Amino acid sequence: MPGPRTPSDDSATDVVRWAAFSCVLVPVVLLWYGTSLAGAAGTAFGLAAVTAVCRLLLRQSERGAARLKDEERTPPPPSRRGRHHRTGTGAHRGGRHTG
């Protein structure tokens, strides 16, 4: 059983559903107003292609947002600074010193 859905999941699903509905509705309306069958079919295929690309981009964006959210939740690895792992600039930073 899937977990609770977030509002963004619901809105993304709603957008895809409305787009699919329009892929059916628009050609029917075009046929009703006298457009040729070929014209209505071309419109349906064009809308379906745009809907598929938008759905793909929306899902990719959701995965990226979920990945970013997971990264924000996990703490950074502990710092391993010890005697020999100092950072910064100082007199003891390797290399030859002329003076």
C-alpha positions in Angstrom: 0.0 0.0 0.0 1.6 3.3 -1.0 2.2 6.0 1.6 0.3 9.2 1.9 0.6 11.5 -1.1 1.9 15.0 -0.9 0.0 17.9 -2.4 2.6 18.1 -5.2 2.0 14.5 -6.2 -1.7 15.1 -6.4 -1.4 18.3 -8.4 1.1 16.6 -10.8 -1.3 13.7 -11.3 -4.2 16.1 -11.8 -2.3 18.0 -14.4 -1.6 14.8 -16.4 -5.2 13.7 -16.1 -6.5 17.0 -17.4 -4.0 16.9 -20.2 -5.1 13.4 -21.2 -8.7 14.6 -21.0 -8.0 17.5 -23.3 -6.3 15.1 -25.8 -9.7 13.4 -26.2 -12.0 16.4 -25.8 -10.3 18.8 -28.3 -10.5 16.5 -31.3 -14.1 15.7 -30.5 -14.9 19.4 -30.4 -13.0 20.0 -33.6 -15.0 17.2 -35.3 -18.3 18.7 -33.9 -17.4 22.1 -35.6 -16.7 20.5 -38.9 -12.9 20.0 -39.0 -11.7 17.0 -41.1 -11.0 13.7 -39.5 -7.4 14.0 -40.5 -7.1 17.4 -38.9 -8.7 16.3 -35.7 -6.4 13.1 -35.6 -3.3 15.3 -36.2 -4.4 17.6 -33.3 -5.0 14.6 -31.1 -1.5 13.1 -31.9 0.1 16.5 -31.3 -1.6 17.0 -28.0 -0.7 13.5 -26.9 3.0 14.1 -27.8 3.1 17.4 -25.9 1.4 15.7 -22.9 3.9 12.8 -22.9 6.9 15.1 -23.0 5.4 17.3 -20.2 4.6 14.2 -18.1 8.2 13.0 -18.6 9.7 16.4 -17.6 7.3 16.6 -14.6 8.3 13.2 -13.3 12.0 13.9 -13.8 11.5 17.2 -11.9 9.7 15.3 -9.0 12.5 12.8 -8.8 15.1 15.6 -8.7 13.2 17.4 -6.0 12.8 14.1 -3.9 16.6 13.5 -4.3 17.4 17.0 -3.2 15.0 16.7 -0.2 16.7 13.4 0.8 20.1 15.0 0.6 19.0 17.9 2.8 17.7 15.4 5.4 21.0 13.4 5.7 23.6 15.1 7.8 27.0 15.8 6.2 29.8 13.3 7.0 31.7 14.1 10.2 34.8 16.2 9.8 38.1 14.3 10.1 40.3 17.0 11.2 43.1 15.9 13.4 46.7 16.9 14.0 47.6 16.2 10.3 44.4 17.3 8.7 44.4 21.0 9.4 42.9 23.4 7.0 43.7 27.0 6.4 46.9 28.9 5.7 49.6 29.0 8.2 53.3 28.7 8.6 53.2 24.9 8.6 51.5 24.5 5.2 54.0 22.4 3.3 56.4 23.6 0.6 59.7 25.4 0.9 59.9 28.7 2.6 62.6 31.2 1.8 63.3 33.9 4.1 
